[in-house]
Each structure stands twice: as C-alpha cells, then as structure tokens.
Amino acid sequence: MKFFSKNEWDPLEAVIVGSSFKNFNLTMDVSLAQFYRHIGYMYLSAQDSKHKPFYKKQYMEELEEDIEGFVDTLKQLHIKVYRPEDFKLKKISSTVWESYSTPPLNVRDQCIIINDTIVETPPMVRGRYFENDYMKKIFYEHYLSGGNWLCMPRPLLKDESFDKEYVTDDKYLRVNIHEVKKLDDIKYDVNNINGLEMLIDAAQFARCNDDILVNIANRNHALALQWFKLNFPNKTFHVMRSVTDNHIDSYFVPLKEGVMLVRHEACIDLLPDKFKKWKIIEAPEPQDNNFPKYDILGGDIILTSRYIDTNVLSIDGDKIIVNALSPQLIKCLEQNGFTPIPVRHRHRRIFGGGFHCFTLDVKRKNV
C-alpha cells in the first residue's frame, strides 16, 4: 500500500497504532530532563535513583486492554490497522551516551506523513533513538509501492546539542522567556560539530492541506524547521512561538476543514490570522473525576495535563474518536455537529498520550 495523508481529517483508510509493553526503564539524562521540563528534573531524578519500575504492572495491563479496544473500534470502522513489531527492552548507546530503548507507543511523535512522503524526525530523547525501527517493515511497504521516505539527519544528542539558553539554570529548568524571543538569531557554528543540532518532534506539527501549523520553542526546533522548508517548498509553515515546550496535539486539533478544537480560550490568540477565521471549539474544563486517582508520593508520575483528552482522532471530519471517560468533551462535540465515538483510555496522563498520539494516519482518502 502506498501511503498518503495531507491533513488531519480526510477519511481515514489505514493507520499505525502504537504498542503496549510489559517492561520499561527510563534513563535520567539531559535529553529527558529538558523534554519533561514541566514536571521537574528533581522529580524524575528521585524516581530513577530508587530504581523503581516507571510504570506499575496494573497500569501496563490496563493500557494493553484499552489499546486493544481502540484497535477493535478502528477495525469495525473498516480501517486497516498496522502494528509495530513487539517491543524488547534493550540497553542502547551511541559513541557519546548510553540509555534504554523506549516502546513504540506514541507513534505520532517521531514520524509525519506529508502527502506521499514519510518523514522520520530527529529524536529529542536519547532513549527514543531507535523507536521508529519497530515500524520499518511498515514503512518499506509504502516505499516498495512507489512512495517517498525521508529521514532527517540523525543527531549526536551530546549534552552540547540542546538549546540550554531556552531554560534557566535552576533545578526546575523554567523557561527563559528572554531567550525564546530571540529564536530568529540562531547562534550556530557550522565548523563546530558540538554545536546545536536540529531536533523536533512530528507532534509539533498540525497538517491542514498545504498549510502546516508548527510550534517552535527553541533553537533546536528552529534549525529543524529550516530543513522542512527546504524539503517541502510547496507547503506553508505557520510558526507559532512557544505554545508549549514541544507537542501541540492537545492544544490545537483540526477536526475538519475550517473547524479547530483548542484546549482553552488562550490558545486562540496564538493561532495565525488565517486560522482565527475558522470555527474554534473551546474544549470544556476537564473534571478531576474523569481520571484515575494516582499516588504521587508512591511513585506515580503524571506526564500530561488534564487537557490530554483533547488529543482526539478525526476519522472523516464527522466521526471523532474521543475518550469515553470525558463526557463533557463528548457532549461538546455532539453540540457542534460531530459524531463522537467513545473509546476507553484510562491512564492517558501516566503514559503521556491520547488517541492522536497513539496513531500515525498513514493513509487518508485524497478528497
């Protein structure tokens, strides 16, 4: 099958759904600390130093149940579902760092389909360096059917590779807003291989046909955007500055042509003028009872905000897969003329992703 997908809402015909896992080990290093800056370096470091499993067995078992229910729903909608190869926890390394492999759960993060081209983005977390390898056989099906396949330059991910001016030097790595404002002034010495590298995740983009929204929050992102502009000159990249540290697919979710779901009213001002003319649906305030109760002191780590349920998956611009545990959002979508398809996903705040994160929509009908 040759893949094709140019937006987030055309009728979905084929999709990759991420895999659950039975063991996992995070390595605390500069890449992980900066990516998960919002929960604090010391918070993660304490968990790592205790050598506890990062996820409890119960959570991993329930994740597997929920993913299989999600896959069944997609198949009932006559959508072809691809799955990555089985995850195997392994120690991995480069010439300058060591880490542990991460599972292909949130497959949206490091790969984007732009028309008939697969683009593998450069990993921002060392442990995720080989994550896309679990999907290589799927990608080859597209390539052998005449599709294009690009892999952005693989980064060294040295300590010096990361834009540390983006954050202050305190232990919580707070955003240094004065440096964020200087993103156009990229200081990069091409003669110094230890300099900043292009780093960006695919989940920082939202495709809207020939217009693509992109969140740029630091110089690593800005360098990567140059690559996209060179390789896709027919696309218009609408830059949004520092919406968040990285991913935007629970902030801005195009549901169909001319309709955008946003997590709250403040997001509207961040949209480029062209998209402010769209119909904007503001997600309802999430309720605490929508989520399981977690034991923070006992080792549970929350990776996402309560707005993670806005991470919905548009099936065809009408039907929207939404978390069954978010009744307020279901009602909101119904009131705005959509057909919600409720699917259970319990531990989205623990595993850091929703239905959009779990999927890579490799083929949508070219409407």
C-alpha positions in Angstrom: 0.0 0.0 0.0 1.3 3.5 -0.9 0.6 5.9 1.9 -1.0 9.4 1.5 -2.1 11.9 4.1 -2.3 15.7 3.7 -4.4 16.8 6.7 -5.9 15.6 10.0 -9.5 14.9 8.8 -9.9 13.3 5.4 -11.5 9.8 5.5 -9.1 7.5 7.3 -8.2 4.3 5.5 -5.1 3.0 7.2 -3.3 3.7 10.4 -0.5 2.6 12.6 -1.5 2.1 16.3 1.2 2.0 18.9 2.0 -1.0 21.1 1.7 -1.6 24.8 4.6 -3.1 26.8 5.3 -5.2 29.8 8.6 -3.5 31.0 10.1 -0.1 30.6 13.1 1.8 32.0 13.7 5.5 31.7 17.3 6.9 31.8 17.6 10.2 33.5 19.8 12.5 31.4 19.8 16.0 29.9 17.5 15.0 27.0 14.8 13.5 29.2 15.1 16.3 31.7 14.6 19.0 29.1 11.8 17.2 27.3 9.8 16.7 30.5 10.9 20.0 32.0 7.4 20.8 33.2 7.4 18.1 35.8 10.8 19.0 37.2 14.3 17.4 37.0 14.4 16.5 40.7 11.0 14.8 40.4 12.2 12.4 37.7 15.6 12.0 39.2 14.2 10.8 42.5 12.2 8.1 40.8 15.2 7.0 38.8 17.5 6.8 41.8 15.1 4.5 43.6 15.3 2.0 40.7 11.5 1.6 40.7 9.6 0.4 37.7 8.5 3.6 35.9 5.0 2.1 35.4 3.1 -0.2 37.7 2.1 -3.6 36.3 -1.6 -2.7 36.7 -1.2 0.4 34.6 0.6 -1.5 31.8 -2.0 -4.3 31.8 -4.9 -1.8 31.6 -3.1 0.1 28.9 -3.0 -3.1 26.8 -6.7 -3.7 27.3 -7.5 -0.1 26.3 -5.3 -0.2 23.2 -6.9 -3.5 22.0 -10.3 -1.9 22.5 -9.2 1.0 20.4 -7.9 -1.3 17.6 -11.1 -3.2 17.6 -13.1 0.0 17.1 -10.9 1.1 14.2 -11.4 -2.3 12.5 -15.1 -2.0 13.0 -14.9 1.2 11.1 -13.2 -0.7 8.2 -9.9 1.0 8.7 -6.7 -1.1 8.1 -4.6 -1.2 11.2 -0.9 -1.7 11.2 1.0 -2.5 14.4 4.7 -2.1 15.2 6.9 -5.1 16.0 7.0 -6.3 19.6 9.0 -4.1 21.9 12.1 -5.5 23.6 13.8 -3.6 26.3 17.4 -3.2 25.5 20.4 -1.1 26.6 21.3 1.2 23.7 24.2 3.5 23.1 26.0 5.8 20.7 29.6 7.0 20.8 28.8 9.5 23.4 25.8 8.3 25.5 24.0 5.2 26.9 20.3 4.7 27.6 17.5 2.2 27.4 15.2 1.7 24.5 11.6 3.0 24.6 8.5 1.3 23.3 6.6 2.4 20.1 3.5 3.6 22.0 3.1 7.2 20.9 4.0 6.6 17.2 2.8 10.1 16.2 5.8 11.7 17.9 8.7 10.9 15.6 7.0 10.5 12.2 4.8 12.6 10.0 3.2 11.8 6.6 3.2 14.8 4.3 1.3 13.9 1.1 3.0 10.7 -0.1 6.2 11.2 1.9 7.1 9.6 5.2 9.3 11.9 7.3 11.2 10.5 10.3 12.0 13.4 12.6 15.3 13.5 14.7 14.8 12.2 18.2 14.8 14.6 21.1 15.2 12.0 23.8 18.1 9.6 23.7 16.0 6.6 24.7 13.8 7.1 21.7 16.6 7.0 19.2 15.6 3.6 17.7 11.9 3.7 18.4 10.9 4.0 14.7 12.8 0.8 13.9 9.8 -1.1 15.2 7.8 0.3 12.2 10.4 -0.2 9.5 8.6 -3.1 7.8 5.5 -1.0 7.5 7.5 1.9 6.0 9.0 -0.5 3.5 5.6 -1.4 2.2 5.0 2.2 1.3 8.5 2.6 -0.2 8.2 -0.5 -2.4 4.8 0.7 -3.6 6.5 3.9 -5.0 6.2 6.2 -2.0 8.8 8.6 -0.8 10.6 8.1 2.6 12.9 10.7 4.2 14.8 10.5 7.4 16.0 13.8 8.9 19.7 14.0 9.9 20.3 11.8 12.9 21.5 13.9 15.8 24.5 13.2 18.0 22.5 14.2 21.1 25.5 15.3 23.0 24.9 17.5 26.1 26.0 20.4 23.9 23.4 19.6 21.3 20.5 21.0 23.3 19.4 24.6 23.4 20.1 25.3 27.1 19.6 29.0 26.8 15.9 28.1 26.4 15.7 27.3 30.1 17.2 28.9 33.2 19.8 27.1 35.2 17.7 26.4 38.2 16.9 22.8 39.1 13.3 23.0 37.7 14.5 24.2 34.3 12.0 27.0 33.9 11.6 28.7 30.5 13.8 31.6 29.9 11.4 33.8 28.0 14.0 36.4 27.1 15.9 33.8 25.1 12.7 32.4 23.5 12.2 35.8 22.0 15.5 35.6 20.2 14.7 32.5 18.2 15.5 34.2 14.8 19.0 34.8 16.0 20.3 31.2 15.8 23.9 31.0 17.0 25.4 28.0 15.3 28.9 27.4 14.3 29.0 25.1 11.3 32.7 24.4 12.0 31.9 23.1 15.5 30.2 19.7 15.4 29.4 20.0 19.1 27.0 22.9 18.4 23.3 23.0 18.5 21.5 20.3 16.3 18.2 20.2 14.6 15.7 18.5 16.9 12.0 18.4 16.6 9.1 16.0 17.0 6.4 15.4 14.4 3.8 16.0 17.1 4.8 19.7 16.9 3.0 19.9 13.5 -0.6 20.0 12.5 -1.3 19.4 8.8 -4.1 21.4 7.1 -3.5 20.6 3.4 -0.9 23.0 2.1 -0.8 24.8 5.4 1.0 23.3 8.3 1.0 24.7 11.8 4.2 24.2 13.8 5.3 25.0 17.3 8.8 26.4 17.6 10.0 26.9 21.2 13.8 26.8 20.9 16.7 27.0 18.5 16.8 23.2 18.0 13.3 23.4 16.6 14.1 26.4 14.5 17.0 24.6 12.9 14.8 21.7 12.1 12.1 23.9 10.6 14.7 25.1 8.0 15.1 21.5 6.9 11.3 21.2 6.4 11.1 24.4 4.4 13.9 23.3 2.1 12.3 19.8 1.5 8.7 20.9 1.2 8.8 24.2 -0.6 5.1 23.9 -1.7 3.9 23.8 1.9 3.4 27.0 4.0 4.6 26.5 7.6 2.8 28.8 10.0 5.1 29.2 13.0 3.6 29.5 16.5 6.2 30.6 19.1 6.5 28.7 22.3 2.9 27.4 22.6 4.4 24.8 24.8 7.8 23.0 25.1 7.1 20.7 22.2 3.9 18.8 21.2 0.7 20.7 20.2 -1.8 17.9 19.5 -3.7 18.5 22.7 -3.6 22.3 22.2 -4.8 22.6 18.5 -6.7 19.7 16.8 -8.1 20.3 13.4 -11.3 18.3 13.2 -12.3 19.1 9.6 -11.8 21.9 7.1 -12.5 25.1 8.8 -13.0 23.7 12.4 -10.4 23.6 15.1 -10.6 22.2 18.6 -8.5 24.1 21.2 -7.8 23.3 24.8 -8.8 26.7 26.1 -9.6 30.3 25.1 -6.0 31.5 25.5 -4.9 29.2 22.5 -7.0 31.3 20.1 -4.7 34.3 20.3 -1.7 32.1 19.4 -3.2 31.0 16.1 -2.0 32.5 12.9 -4.6 35.0 11.4 -5.7 32.6 8.7 -6.8 30.1 11.3 -8.5 32.6 13.5 -11.2 32.7 10.8 -12.0 29.1 11.4 -14.8 28.0 13.7 -13.0 27.5 17.0 -14.4 25.0 19.5 -13.1 25.5 23.0 -12.8 22.3 25.0 -14.7 22.1 28.2 -12.8 22.3 31.5 -11.8 18.7 32.4 -13.1 17.3 35.7 -11.0 15.5 38.3 -13.3 12.6 38.3 -12.6 11.9 34.7 -9.2 10.5 35.7 -8.0 7.7 38.0 -6.6 8.6 41.4 -2.8 8.4 41.4 -0.3 8.1 44.2 2.3 10.7 43.5 4.3 10.0 46.7 4.2 6.3 45.9 5.9 6.7 42.6 3.2 7.6 40.0 4.4 10.3 37.7 2.0 12.4 35.8 3.3 13.3 32.3 0.4 15.3 30.9 -2.1 17.9 31.9 -5.8 17.2 32.4 -6.4 18.5 28.9 -4.9 15.4 27.3 -8.4 14.2 26.2 -8.5 16.9 23.6 -6.0 14.6 21.8 -8.8 13.1 19.7 -8.6 11.4 16.3 -10.8 12.6 13.4 -11.9 9.6 11.4 -13.5 11.5 8.5 -14.4 15.1 9.5 -17.6 13.9 11.1 -16.8 10.9 13.3 -14.3 11.6 16.1 -12.7 9.1 18.4 -12.8 10.5 21.9 -12.1 9.2 25.3 -15.2 7.6 26.8 -14.1 8.9 30.2 -14.5 12.5 29.1 -18.3 13.0 29.0 -18.0 16.8 28.9 -15.9 16.7 25.7 -18.3 14.1 24.1 -21.2 16.4 24.7 -19.3 19.4 23.4 -18.5 17.6 20.1 -22.1 16.5 19.7 -23.3 20.1 20.2 -21.0 21.2 17.4 -22.4 18.7 14.9 -19.8 15.9 15.2 -20.4 12.2 15.8 -18.3 11.2 18.8 -17.1 7.5 19.0 -16.3 6.9 22.7 -13.4 4.6 23.4 -11.9 4.0 26.9 -8.4 5.1 27.7 -7.8 5.2 31.4 -4.1 6.1 32.0 -3.5 8.8 29.4 -1.9 11.1 32.0 0.5 8.4 33.1 1.5 7.3 29.6 1.6 10.8 28.1 -0.7 10.4 25.1 -4.2 10.1 23.7 -5.7 8.6 20.6 -3.9 11.1 18.3 -0.6 10.4 19.9 -1.1 6.6 19.7 -1.7 6.7 15.9 0.1 7.6 12.7 -2.5 8.1 10.0 -0.6 6.7 7.0 -3.5 6.8 4.5 -6.4 9.2 4.3 -8.5 9.4 1.2 -7.4 12.3 -1.0 -10.6 14.3 -1.1 
